[in-house]
Amino acid sequence: MPSATADGAPAFDGTTAFFLNASHMAVAVDGQTGVVRWSTATGTTGGTTYGFAGCTMAQAVVVCGDEDLVGFRPSDGERLWRYHASVGYSPGYFSPVTVGSTIYAGSPSGTLYAIDAASGSPRWTVRPFPADTVYISLFDPNADSDVVVTGFTKFYVGAHGSTGGVVAVDAASGQIRWITYFPQPDTTIGTNARSTALWHDLVLAPSHAGDVIYALDRATGAILWEVPSIDKRPPKCQGTPVRSDDGRVITVSGSTMYSASLSCWLIAYDLDSHAELWRVALTHGSASLARIIADGTRVFVGEGSGNLDAFSASRPALLWSTSGAPNPFHTYPALGIDRVFASRFDGFYALSK
């Protein structure tokens, strides 16, 4: 349904899709009919909606990010709470993750937050790099009942390059368990880190330098093995044949890791053997580097062109691609049983899965 300019990723609770628009409004849309059920202001003012978080479900609360995190009642849109950080800033900038009754959120202030989903009250706040005088981002976290992990990047002011890696903290207390910096063989190429995934006793994360994906020990942060860089581009991909500073995003479904890249590939890896299973070229070029979503049968990838693609999760096959021209799809979709909910610059959409 075309509407006001959309912003961020949507959420879906089984009957209703929840979106943000660029005018600081959370909007609930009937998942079957597209009828708007309610719209409520986030409470942030000025300019446009701030950040990339969009909305997510946190138990019986819809949580949307617009600089702060804001909780809404799904049935009628009543604003239940607003979390404004007292340490750091912008917990609603990147996409949070919810485990049980706790929301975990990173920020562009180098701060990680744990927030009670029902009340919006903080459970803990941690700054892993309090003494650094650089710009630090802690990106979209991943978590389970034991640990929270997030990729980090330090952007050095007045210096070339950046450094990055992964932070792991105790999910209950916020105590830092370990910090691992990625190897940086070439100081002119930053080891920016953003995407992470958890799998059994591993933390998986790609490094911008060399486009290597590292497998880290969940308990210690030690690098155990790595998936090597991409050796070539598909013919339709523009640019040099090999990039030493590629960007990759990953997700895990079952024992398979999927990686989408600026080098225009979606690649599947078997995590037991560390071997590549297959690869397929993206339809119109590089990945957008928003999260990719896998549900066991399909993998959904946003492209830099604005297209939204659905690939088979078991073989190198494109199932469909929806054009983002002239208004690109952005961020990542929310999945229903038979449809996909997505934000495009010109509104909110339900696509046949």
C-alpha positions as semicolon CSV with decimal commas, in nm:
position;residue;x (nm);y (nm);z (nm)
1;M;0,000;0,000;0,000
2;P;0,164;0,327;-0,108
3;S;0,178;0,570;0,183
4;A;0,404;0,832;0,332
5;T;0,772;0,765;0,272
6;A;0,863;0,445;0,455
7;D;1,166;0,412;0,680
8;G;1,332;0,106;0,831
9;A;1,239;-0,260;0,852
10;P;0,884;-0,373;0,934
11;A;0,766;-0,624;1,195
12;F;0,484;-0,881;1,179
13;D;0,296;-1,047;1,467
14;G;0,095;-1,300;1,266
15;T;-0,196;-1,070;1,180
16;T;-0,061;-0,715;1,162
17;A;0,242;-0,560;0,995
18;F;0,405;-0,265;1,170
19;F;0,601;-0,001;0,983
20;L;0,775;0,332;1,042
21;N;0,742;0,619;0,803
22;A;0,986;0,904;0,758
23;S;0,759;1,146;0,945
24;H;0,810;0,988;1,289
25;M;0,494;0,775;1,271
26;A;0,452;0,408;1,360
27;V;0,180;0,254;1,140
28;A;-0,011;-0,073;1,188
29;V;-0,146;-0,237;0,872
30;D;-0,375;-0,539;0,848
31;G;-0,158;-0,817;0,706
32;Q;-0,434;-0,955;0,482
33;T;-0,614;-0,644;0,356
34;G;-0,359;-0,362;0,384
35;V;-0,606;-0,151;0,580
36;V;-0,439;0,087;0,825
37;R;-0,544;-0,001;1,179
38;W;-0,369;0,284;1,357
39;S;-0,084;0,531;1,332
40;T;0,093;0,688;1,630
41;A;0,373;0,943;1,653
42;T;0,701;0,818;1,798
43;G;0,752;1,146;1,983
44;T;1,074;1,234;1,802
45;T;1,059;1,573;1,633
46;G;1,239;1,754;1,353
47;G;1,373;1,631;1,020
48;T;1,298;1,272;0,928
49;T;1,290;0,947;1,123
50;Y;1,635;0,888;1,272
51;G;1,817;0,560;1,214
52;F;1,782;0,223;1,043
53;A;1,603;0,020;1,308
54;G;1,243;0,018;1,187
55;C;1,016;-0,194;1,406
56;T;1,041;-0,530;1,582
57;M;0,821;-0,744;1,805
58;A;0,923;-0,773;2,170
59;Q;0,674;-1,010;2,332
60;A;0,343;-0,817;2,353
61;V;0,498;-0,484;2,250
62;V;0,583;-0,333;1,912
63;V;0,919;-0,158;1,946
64;C;1,025;0,099;1,686
65;G;1,352;0,291;1,665
66;D;1,354;0,664;1,602
67;E;1,671;0,784;1,779
68;D;1,520;0,640;2,099
69;L;1,338;0,308;2,128
70;V;0,961;0,346;2,159
71;G;0,715;0,076;2,268
72;F;0,357;0,062;2,135
73;R;0,058;-0,155;2,223
74;P;-0,012;-0,363;1,908
75;S;-0,391;-0,354;1,936
76;D;-0,445;0,022;1,933
77;G;-0,106;0,195;1,901
78;E;-0,098;0,344;2,248
79;R;0,256;0,456;2,324
80;L;0,357;0,253;2,629
81;W;0,710;0,375;2,690
82;R;1,008;0,554;2,544
83;Y;1,367;0,463;2,626
84;H;1,602;0,761;2,611
85;A;1,960;0,670;2,702
86;S;2,123;0,835;3,003
87;V;2,460;0,691;2,890
88;G;2,556;0,729;2,527
89;Y;2,285;0,808;2,274
90;S;2,057;0,674;1,999
91;P;1,967;0,320;2,114
92;G;1,704;0,326;1,838
93;Y;1,947;0,386;1,554
94;F;2,041;0,027;1,462
95;S;1,815;-0,280;1,462
96;P;1,768;-0,434;1,809
97;V;1,712;-0,801;1,891
98;T;1,477;-0,946;2,153
99;V;1,536;-1,258;2,361
100;G;1,263;-1,345;2,609
101;S;1,158;-1,022;2,777
102;T;1,479;-0,829;2,704
103;I;1,559;-0,602;2,410
104;Y;1,928;-0,566;2,322
105;A;2,032;-0,261;2,120
106;G;2,360;-0,123;1,992
107;S;2,422;0,240;1,902
108;P;2,648;0,482;1,714
109;S;2,769;0,599;2,058
110;G;2,964;0,280;2,131
111;T;2,707;0,175;2,392
112;L;2,515;-0,151;2,428
113;Y;2,178;-0,154;2,604
114;A;1,953;-0,419;2,762
115;I;1,595;-0,295;2,805
116;D;1,289;-0,457;2,963
117;A;1,032;-0,508;2,687
118;A;0,726;-0,455;2,908
119;S;0,833;-0,137;3,086
120;G;1,108;0,014;2,872
121;S;1,334;0,029;3,179
122;P;1,707;-0,038;3,142
123;R;1,839;-0,366;3,279
124;W;2,202;-0,278;3,212
125;T;2,416;-0,048;3,001
126;V;2,776;-0,112;2,896
127;R;3,040;0,087;2,708
128;P;3,317;-0,156;2,604
129;F;3,557;0,123;2,498
130;P;3,505;0,407;2,749
131;A;3,855;0,555;2,722
132;D;3,873;0,580;2,343
133;T;3,849;0,921;2,180
134;V;3,722;0,790;1,846
135;Y;3,382;0,741;1,691
136;I;3,264;0,390;1,775
137;S;2,956;0,209;1,648
138;L;2,813;-0,109;1,800
139;F;2,587;-0,244;1,527
140;D;2,286;-0,478;1,516
141;P;2,342;-0,726;1,800
142;N;2,266;-1,097;1,806
143;A;2,181;-1,274;2,129
144;D;2,046;-1,580;2,305
145;S;1,977;-1,644;2,674
146;D;2,352;-1,667;2,743
147;V;2,540;-1,407;2,543
148;V;2,499;-1,089;2,339
149;V;2,741;-1,028;2,052
150;T;2,781;-0,725;1,832
151;G;3,021;-0,616;1,563
152;F;3,203;-0,290;1,629
153;T;3,392;-0,038;1,421
154;K;3,621;0,239;1,545
155;F;3,630;0,530;1,304
156;Y;3,949;0,724;1,369
157;V;3,923;1,099;1,326
158;G;4,211;1,250;1,126
159;A;4,363;0,910;1,054
160;H;4,332;0,669;0,767
161;G;4,131;0,353;0,805
162;S;3,942;0,201;1,093
163;T;3,952;-0,104;1,315
164;G;3,679;-0,346;1,408
165;G;3,584;-0,679;1,553
166;V;3,333;-0,836;1,789
167;V;3,229;-0,772;2,149
168;A;3,061;-1,041;2,361
169;V;2,883;-0,961;2,687
170;D;2,691;-1,167;2,940
171;A;2,322;-1,149;2,852
172;A;2,203;-1,132;3,212
173;S;2,456;-0,892;3,367
174;G;2,612;-0,699;3,080
175;Q;2,960;-0,798;3,196
176;I;3,210;-0,797;2,909
177;R;3,330;-1,149;2,834
178;W;3,574;-1,069;2,555
179;I;3,666;-0,826;2,279
180;T;3,831;-0,956;1,962
181;Y;3,988;-0,730;1,700
182;F;4,005;-0,867;1,347
183;P;4,350;-0,907;1,187
184;Q;4,448;-0,606;0,976
185;P;4,715;-0,712;0,722
186;D;4,687;-0,379;0,538
187;T;4,647;-0,069;0,755
188;T;4,500;0,124;0,461
189;I;4,196;-0,106;0,466
190;G;3,972;-0,089;0,769
191;T;3,856;-0,403;0,948
192;N;3,503;-0,266;0,979
193;A;3,270;-0,517;1,142
194;R;2,893;-0,512;1,143
195;S;2,719;-0,842;1,074
196;T;2,730;-1,131;1,325
197;A;2,565;-1,468;1,377
198;L;2,558;-1,729;1,655
199;W;2,587;-2,101;1,585
200;H;2,643;-2,358;1,859
201;D;2,978;-2,272;2,022
202;L;3,076;-2,020;1,753
203;V;3,034;-1,651;1,680
204;L;3,053;-1,578;1,308
205;A;3,145;-1,237;1,170
206;P;3,287;-1,095;0,844
207;S;3,569;-0,842;0,832
208;H;3,574;-0,563;0,574
209;A;3,949;-0,618;0,525
210;G;3,996;-0,905;0,284
211;D;3,623;-0,992;0,309
212;V;3,713;-1,287;0,534
213;I;3,445;-1,441;0,756
214;Y;3,585;-1,543;1,094
215;A;3,459;-1,816;1,326
216;L;3,531;-1,718;1,686
217;D;3,515;-1,932;1,996
218;R;3,198;-1,836;2,180
219;A;3,364;-1,870;2,522
220;T;3,694;-1,690;2,457
221;G;3,669;-1,493;2,131
222;A;3,969;-1,675;1,984
223;I;3,964;-1,710;1,605
224;L;3,925;-2,081;1,529
225;W;3,891;-2,084;1,151
226;E;3,795;-1,861;0,862
227;V;3,607;-1,859;0,535
228;P;3,841;-1,709;0,274
229;S;3,778;-1,406;0,058
230;I;3,570;-1,417;-0,258
231;D;3,802;-1,494;-0,551
232;K;3,605;-1,342;-0,839
233;R;3,299;-1,144;-0,936
234;P;3,017;-1,262;-1,160
235;P;3,035;-1,114;-1,513
236;K;2,755;-0,862;-1,460
237;C;2,917;-0,718;-1,145
238;Q;3,093;-0,389;-1,206
239;G;3,439;-0,310;-1,072
240;T;3,767;-0,493;-1,038
241;P;3,766;-0,876;-1,049
242;V;3,867;-0,907;-0,685
243;R;3,815;-0,667;-0,397
244;S;4,041;-0,653;-0,094
245;D;3,788;-0,444;0,099
246;D;3,464;-0,620;0,018
247;G;3,163;-0,595;0,245
248;R;2,961;-0,901;0,348
249;V;2,655;-0,969;0,560
250;I;2,569;-1,312;0,696
251;T;2,287;-1,513;0,848
252;V;2,256;-1,874;0,964
253;S;1,970;-2,119;0,910
254;G;2,017;-2,472;1,040
255;S;2,379;-2,567;0,966
256;T;2,410;-2,336;0,666
257;M;2,559;-1,986;0,665
258;Y;2,453;-1,748;0,388
259;S;2,668;-1,453;0,285
260;A;2,566;-1,166;0,054
261;S;2,836;-0,928;-0,062
262;L;2,935;-0,614;-0,246
263;S;3,101;-0,857;-0,488
264;C;2,751;-0,948;-0,612
265;W;2,726;-1,304;-0,479
266;L;2,497;-1,492;-0,246
267;I;2,708;-1,783;-0,117
268;A;2,601;-2,077;0,101
269;Y;2,851;-2,250;0,333
270;D;2,821;-2,572;0,530
271;L;2,920;-2,486;0,886
272;D;3,014;-2,842;0,982
273;S;3,274;-2,874;0,705
274;H;3,341;-2,499;0,650
275;A;3,303;-2,569;0,277
276;E;3,121;-2,364;0,017
277;L;2,803;-2,537;-0,096
278;W;2,704;-2,313;-0,384
279;R;2,692;-1,955;-0,504
280;V;2,453;-1,754;-0,718
281;A;2,491;-1,406;-0,865
282;L;2,262;-1,132;-0,743
283;T;2,028;-1,006;-1,011
284;H;2,142;-0,646;-1,057
285;G;2,470;-0,603;-0,870
286;S;2,593;-0,576;-0,515
287;A;2,408;-0,646;-0,192
288;S;2,280;-0,348;0,004
289;L;2,449;-0,485;0,321
290;A;2,123;-0,470;0,514
291;R;2,046;-0,788;0,707
292;I;1,964;-1,093;0,498
293;I;1,678;-1,314;0,616
294;A;1,655;-1,694;0,581
295;D;1,356;-1,905;0,682
296;G;1,474;-2,255;0,587
297;T;1,329;-2,251;0,236
298;R;1,417;-1,903;0,109
299;V;1,685;-1,639;0,153
300;F;1,584;-1,275;0,111
301;V;1,847;-1,026;-0,001
302;G;1,823;-0,652;-0,061
303;E;2,036;-0,519;-0,345
304;G;2,214;-0,188;-0,374
305;S;1,996;-0,129;-0,681
306;G;1,689;-0,127;-0,456
307;N;1,560;-0,467;-0,570
308;L;1,438;-0,726;-0,322
309;D;1,536;-1,083;-0,419
310;A;1,419;-1,423;-0,298
311;F;1,657;-1,717;-0,350
312;S;1,619;-2,085;-0,277
313;A;1,783;-2,179;0,053
314;S;1,891;-2,520;-0,078
315;R;2,025;-2,452;-0,428
316;P;2,169;-2,168;-0,639
317;A;1,838;-2,046;-0,781
318;L;1,666;-1,709;-0,794
319;L;1,293;-1,755;-0,716
320;W;1,183;-1,397;-0,778
321;S;1,308;-1,040;-0,783
322;T;1,090;-0,733;-0,723
323;S;1,211;-0,408;-0,873
324;G;1,282;-0,113;-0,649
325;A;1,279;0,137;-0,936
326;P;1,219;0,424;-0,908
327;N;1,166;0,387;-0,530
328;P;1,405;0,130;-0,382
329;F;1,327;-0,126;-0,117
330;H;1,548;-0,070;0,184
331;T;1,660;-0,261;0,492
332;Y;1,515;-0,613;0,526
333;P;1,164;-0,763;0,516
334;A;0,939;-0,925;0,775
335;L;0,806;-1,271;0,690
336;G;0,454;-1,407;0,719
337;I;0,330;-1,753;0,625
338;D;0,253;-1,674;0,263
339;R;0,372;-1,317;0,218
340;V;0,663;-1,085;0,270
341;F;0,622;-0,738;0,421
342;A;0,867;-0,475;0,304
343;S;0,929;-0,101;0,312
344;R;0,991;0,092;-0,005
345;F;1,067;0,462;-0,026
346;D;0,713;0,526;-0,149
347;G;0,523;0,315;0,103
348;F;0,448;-0,022;0,260
349;Y;0,415;-0,346;0,064
350;A;0,298;-0,706;0,101
351;L;0,452;-0,940;-0,156
352;S;0,358;-1,299;-0,234
353;K;0,619;-1,519;-0,066
